Amino acid sequence: MMQTEQAQAQQQQQQLVVQNSAGSLSFNSNLSKEDEEMSRSALSTFRAKEEEIERKKMEVREKVQAQLGRVEEETKRLATIREELEGLADPMRKEVSQVRKKIDSINKELKPLGHTCQKKEKEYRDALEAFNEKNREKVQLITKLMELVSESEKLRMKKLEELSKNVDSLQ
């Protein structure tokens, strides 16, 4: 609308210039037909140039409008891409956060279990050491027992032999 109003205003100004020129021509009757022809030619050239300027102005406006339309489309596409990108980032953050929380939870559970394992391992080593010590002591005692039993058997055999000799000598 503004463009149309501006074009009309320019045309009115051109008409005033033409009327003023024509009026001054009527006052100055000394102007020749050649001068009048030159004035008309200049006026028509002026009008043609004004029309060409107006046409180019409209072309530029159309190009600007087309560019603005493309810019709006690109802006919408970029906004869509940004939303998709943010949508992709959110689930990953949630998953990473959940996994980290699970790891922290398991670490909290592992700490006392680790202490328990260390304590149980120490108890096991102590019990194993005590077991082995008692086992060694038992082996020593069995060895001593076997020595004593062997010694006892020898002594008893010796006594029996003596008794047997005594009995044989009585006969």
SULZI-V473926 format. One record per residue. N is the residue number from 1. RES is the residue in three letters. PHI is phi in whole degrees, 0 to 359 (* if undefined). OMEGA is omega in whole degrees, -180 to 180 (NA if undefined). D_FIRST is the distance of its C-alpha to the first C-alpha in whole Angstrom. Layout:
N/RES/PHI/OMEGA/D_FIRST + N/RES/PHI/OMEGA/D_FIRST
This chain:
1/MET/*/-179/0 + 2/MET/297/-179/4 + 3/GLN/295/-180/5 + 4/THR/295/179/5 + 5/GLU/296/179/6 + 6/GLN/294/179/9 + 7/ALA/297/179/10 + 8/GLN/295/180/11 + 9/ALA/296/179/12 + 10/GLN/294/179/14 + 11/GLN/296/178/15 + 12/GLN/296/178/17 + 13/GLN/296/179/19 + 14/GLN/298/180/20 + 15/GLN/296/177/21 + 16/LEU/298/179/23 + 17/VAL/298/-180/25 + 18/VAL/294/-179/26 + 19/GLN/295/179/27 + 20/ASN/297/179/29 + 21/SER/295/-180/30 + 22/ALA/293/179/31 + 23/GLY/294/180/33 + 24/SER/290/177/35 + 25/LEU/291/-179/36 + 26/SER/290/178/37 + 27/PHE/285/-177/39 + 28/ASN/255/-176/40 + 29/SER/284/-180/42 + 30/ASN/283/-178/44 + 31/LEU/293/-179/41 + 32/SER/272/179/42 + 33/LYS/296/179/41 + 34/GLU/295/178/41 + 35/ASP/296/179/39 + 36/GLU/296/179/36 + 37/GLU/296/178/36 + 38/MET/295/179/35 + 39/SER/297/179/33 + 40/ARG/296/179/31 + 41/SER/297/179/31 + 42/ALA/296/180/30 + 43/LEU/295/180/27 + 44/SER/291/176/26 + 45/THR/296/179/27 + 46/PHE/299/179/24 + 47/ARG/298/-180/22 + 48/ALA/297/179/23 + 49/LYS/295/178/22 + 50/GLU/297/178/19 + 51/GLU/296/179/18 + 52/GLU/296/178/19 + 53/ILE/298/180/18 + 54/GLU/297/179/14 + 55/ARG/297/179/16 + 56/LYS/295/177/17 + 57/LYS/299/179/14 + 58/MET/294/178/12 + 59/GLU/300/180/16 + 60/VAL/297/178/16 + 61/ARG/300/179/13 + 62/GLU/298/178/14 + 63/LYS/297/179/18 + 64/VAL/298/179/16 + 65/GLN/298/179/15 + 66/ALA/297/178/18 + 67/GLN/297/179/20 + 68/LEU/299/177/19 + 69/GLY/299/179/19 + 70/ARG/296/180/23 + 71/VAL/298/178/23 + 72/GLU/298/178/22 + 73/GLU/298/180/25 + 74/GLU/296/178/28 + 75/THR/298/178/27 + 76/LYS/297/179/28 + 77/ARG/298/179/31 + 78/LEU/296/178/32 + 79/ALA/296/178/32 + 80/THR/297/180/34 + 81/ILE/298/179/36 + 82/ARG/299/179/37 + 83/GLU/298/179/38 + 84/GLU/297/180/40 + 85/LEU/297/178/42 + 86/GLU/294/178/42 + 87/GLY/296/178/44 + 88/LEU/288/-177/46 + 89/ALA/289/-175/47 + 90/ASP/299/-179/48 + 91/PRO/298/180/51 + 92/MET/294/179/52 + 93/ARG/298/-180/53 + 94/LYS/296/-180/54 + 95/GLU/297/180/57 + 96/VAL/299/179/58 + 97/SER/297/180/58 + 98/GLN/296/-180/60 + 99/VAL/296/179/62 + 100/ARG/298/179/63 + 101/LYS/297/178/64 + 102/LYS/296/179/66 + 103/ILE/298/178/68 + 104/ASP/300/180/68 + 105/SER/298/180/70 + 106/ILE/294/177/72 + 107/ASN/300/179/73 + 108/LYS/296/179/74 + 109/GLU/287/-177/76 + 110/LEU/291/-176/78 + 111/LYS/302/179/79 + 112/PRO/295/178/81 + 113/LEU/296/177/82 + 114/GLY/298/178/83 + 115/HIS/297/179/85 + 116/THR/298/179/87 + 117/CYS/300/-180/88 + 118/GLN/299/180/89 + 119/LYS/296/-180/91 + 120/LYS/295/178/92 + 121/GLU/298/179/93 + 122/LYS/295/178/95 + 123/GLU/299/179/97 + 124/TYR/298/180/97 + 125/ARG/299/179/99 + 126/ASP/298/-180/101 + 127/ALA/295/179/102 + 128/LEU/296/178/103 + 129/GLU/297/178/105 + 130/ALA/296/178/107 + 131/PHE/300/-180/107 + 132/ASN/297/179/108 + 133/GLU/298/179/111 + 134/LYS/296/179/112 + 135/ASN/296/177/113 + 136/ARG/298/179/114 + 137/GLU/299/179/117 + 138/LYS/298/179/117 + 139/VAL/300/178/118 + 140/GLN/297/-180/120 + 141/LEU/294/178/122 + 142/ILE/297/178/123 + 143/THR/300/180/124 + 144/LYS/295/179/126 + 145/LEU/300/-180/127 + 146/MET/296/177/128 + 147/GLU/296/-179/130 + 148/LEU/296/180/132 + 149/VAL/297/179/133 + 150/SER/297/178/134 + 151/GLU/297/180/136 + 152/SER/297/179/137 + 153/GLU/297/179/138 + 154/LYS/299/-179/140 + 155/LEU/297/179/142 + 156/ARG/295/178/143 + 157/MET/296/179/144 + 158/LYS/297/179/146 + 159/LYS/297/-180/148 + 160/LEU/297/178/148 + 161/GLU/297/179/150 + 162/GLU/296/179/152 + 163/LEU/296/180/153 + 164/SER/296/178/153 + 165/LYS/292/179/156 + 166/ASN/297/-179/157 + 167/VAL/291/180/158 + 168/ASP/292/179/159 + 169/SER/289/178/162 + 170/LEU/285/-177/163 + 171/GLN/268/NA/164
